[in-house]
Amino acid sequence: MQVVSLTDDEVRVRVFKALADPARLGIVRILYLNSDEMNCTRIRVLLGGDDEIPNSTFSYHLKTLKEAGLTSTRKDGQSRYISLRTEFLDRYLPGFLQTLR
């Protein structure tokens, strides 16, 4: 298995692509304003619940954020907890999180 190292600009492109969707930006905002890890169900409720976003779409958004390096996931039994990787965002988009208030 070959490990591919991304340049800083390639990482930035992934970050921008991940943030270029209102739902994903909303997830980042929710995580930032709550400043702790959150249960996926709670995030979904704050985002608008089933009325706003189907479960499969919500899962896709979480996957996209994780693959871009913006979030980390911890599994506890059947529950998944998501946290924002603020240090990562501060490195590639300094000052961005403060604009989400």
C-alpha positions in Angstrom: 0.0 0.0 0.0 1.4 3.3 -1.1 0.9 6.4 1.2 0.3 9.5 -0.7 1.3 12.8 1.0 -0.8 15.8 0.1 0.7 19.3 -0.3 -0.7 22.1 1.8 -2.6 23.5 -1.2 -4.2 20.1 -1.9 -5.4 20.0 1.7 -6.8 23.5 1.4 -8.7 22.5 -1.7 -10.3 19.6 0.2 -11.2 21.9 3.1 -12.8 24.4 0.7 -14.7 21.7 -1.1 -16.0 20.3 2.2 -17.1 23.7 3.4 -18.8 24.6 0.1 -22.1 23.1 1.1 -24.6 24.9 3.4 -25.4 21.7 5.4 -21.7 20.9 6.0 -21.0 24.5 7.0 -23.9 24.2 9.4 -22.5 21.1 11.0 -19.1 22.9 11.4 -20.9 25.9 13.0 -22.9 23.7 15.4 -19.8 21.9 16.5 -17.8 25.1 16.9 -20.5 26.9 18.9 -21.0 23.9 21.2 -17.2 23.5 21.5 -17.3 19.9 22.4 -17.9 16.5 20.8 -21.6 15.9 20.0 -23.7 12.9 19.3 -24.7 12.6 15.7 -28.4 12.6 16.6 -28.0 15.9 18.4 -26.2 17.5 15.5 -28.9 16.3 13.1 -31.7 17.7 15.3 -29.9 21.1 15.5 -29.4 21.1 11.8 -33.1 20.6 11.2 -33.7 16.9 11.7 -35.4 14.5 9.2 -37.5 17.4 7.7 -34.3 19.1 6.4 -31.9 16.3 5.5 -32.3 12.5 4.9 -30.2 10.2 7.0 -28.1 9.0 4.1 -27.3 12.6 3.1 -26.4 13.5 6.6 -24.1 10.5 6.8 -22.5 11.6 3.5 -21.9 15.1 4.9 -20.2 13.7 8.0 -18.0 11.5 5.9 -17.0 14.4 3.7 -16.0 16.5 6.7 -14.0 13.7 8.2 -12.2 12.9 4.9 -11.3 16.6 4.6 -9.7 16.4 8.1 -12.2 18.8 9.7 -13.8 16.4 12.1 -12.9 13.3 14.1 -15.3 10.6 15.1 -15.5 8.5 18.3 -17.7 5.5 18.5 -19.3 4.4 21.8 -21.5 1.4 21.4 -24.2 2.3 18.8 -23.5 6.0 19.1 -21.0 8.1 17.2 -19.6 11.3 18.6 -18.3 14.0 16.3 -15.8 16.7 17.2 -14.3 19.6 15.3 -10.6 19.6 14.7 -10.1 23.3 15.5 -6.3 23.1 15.4 -6.6 21.8 11.8 -8.9 24.6 10.8 -6.8 27.2 12.5 -3.8 26.0 10.5 -5.4 26.0 7.1 -8.1 28.8 7.6 -6.8 31.0 10.4 -9.6 33.2 11.8 -12.4 31.3 10.0 -14.1 29.8 13.0 -14.6 33.2 14.6 -16.7 34.2 11.6 -19.2 31.5 12.4 -20.5 33.2 15.6 
